[in-house]
Amino acid sequence: MSAYLQTGQITCHDSTGRIIDCIGSGQDGEYRSGVPWPSPRFEVLDGAVLDRLTGLNWTKDANVAEFPLTWQKASSTLPR
């Protein structure tokens, strides 16, 4: 099994962009090598979303720490 993802290219093109037959082109559309993308890619969990492609977990709440400072308040506390 290969360690890279499929590009998703299913057609092949010449140097002007016209669709050509993939056989013998050497383009991704001919070989379609690689690992297919997971479907569905994202899995919604209790407090997070799992990206099944990268294995990363993302919180659904962008303010998990509930930090109370507004942008204006935070920037006014910077040393001058």
C-alpha angles and dihedrals in degrees: 000000000000122000098222133077127254113257093221092234109145100165132055128222140199124231091277094052098255117141113254135179109282096215108107094001095110089219126134091256089065098051105024088197126173140054115314117241113257117257116242093025096196127051118195112221130180100282100357146045119234117216100212091194097058100020091235123140119218124195116239089217112068090197101051094150091048090222105195101211121105118218091256093050093047094048092049090059093059115110114257 
